[in-house]
Amino acid sequence: MTGRLAGKRIMVTGAAQGIGAAIAQAFHREGAKLLLIDRDPALLAETVTALEAAGATLVSTVADITDTAAITAAVEHAGETIGRINALVNNAGINVFGTPLETDDATWNRCFDVNLKGAWNCCRAVLPGLIAEGGGAILNIASTHAFTIIPHTFPYPLAKHALLGLTKSLALEYAAEGVRVNALAPGYVATQKVLDYWNGQPDPVVAKAETMRLHPGGRIATPEEIALAAVFMISDECPFMNAACLTVDGGLSVQQHPA
């Protein structure tokens, strides 16, 4: 298979559903081989089955990205099967929303363990191979929370701000080795998490309408639209993009007040 990602062997975390699954599907269509990681065995199996039916070449591992040993083992196994990983998409993450004084230590630690330390675990696992390959690409899925603050979403924005710091630090550290490290910042995306949020409100129809009203175009992104941006950023079409964050939010984050 040829395509924009031919020759890429890409690790995607949080690959079982939502944005991660859409990224995996888009990467397969563009010719990549895949290492898919998720902590949900049932959902991951469904995604793997669908991709294999479509002819994808892949390996998968059920693992939590906070488990350093499991991530290292997954990368080593991929090297023995599909070939050494030469690109990474850090997509896995969790929403942790509250107020500062109600955030206990366990909540704080879980937020940073997954959204920051977990991303670093994955970067650390693949970086030696990327350097040995003479270069590669890392894409961290951040959020508009990485540069804006919504009240009562503490401490999630802190972790996403820190993820941008990790992105920029690694980008400068390994640029001379040909490794590009960038971030992609979606806004609202039509994933199960967003649907669950709407359905958890007193009036889901009103909640959905309020979300749509925040966006200049009157709608939110699909996972597939985020995946298209990820294809571009992992591909060789932007070889001089490094330490950058691409915002894909339909204009949400530049609007001071909804019309």
Secondary structure as GFF3:
##gff-version 3
##sequence-region A 1 259
A	DSSP	beta_strand	9	13	.	.	.	ID=ss1
A	DSSP	alpha_helix	18	29	.	.	.	ID=ss2
A	DSSP	beta_strand	33	38	.	.	.	ID=ss3
A	DSSP	alpha_helix	41	53	.	.	.	ID=ss4
A	DSSP	beta_strand	58	62	.	.	.	ID=ss5
A	DSSP	alpha_helix	68	81	.	.	.	ID=ss6
A	DSSP	beta_strand	87	90	.	.	.	ID=ss7
A	DSSP	beta_strand	97	98	.	.	.	ID=ss8
A	DSSP	three_ten_helix	100	102	.	.	.	ID=ss9
A	DSSP	alpha_helix	105	112	.	.	.	ID=ss10
A	DSSP	pi_helix	113	117	.	.	.	ID=ss11
A	DSSP	alpha_helix	118	132	.	.	.	ID=ss12
A	DSSP	beta_strand	136	141	.	.	.	ID=ss13
A	DSSP	three_ten_helix	144	146	.	.	.	ID=ss14
A	DSSP	beta_strand	154	155	.	.	.	ID=ss15
A	DSSP	alpha_helix	156	174	.	.	.	ID=ss16
A	DSSP	three_ten_helix	175	177	.	.	.	ID=ss17
A	DSSP	beta_strand	179	186	.	.	.	ID=ss18
A	DSSP	alpha_helix	192	199	.	.	.	ID=ss19
A	DSSP	alpha_helix	204	213	.	.	.	ID=ss20
A	DSSP	alpha_helix	223	234	.	.	.	ID=ss21
A	DSSP	beta_strand	245	248	.	.	.	ID=ss22
A	DSSP	three_ten_helix	252	254	.	.	.	ID=ss23
###
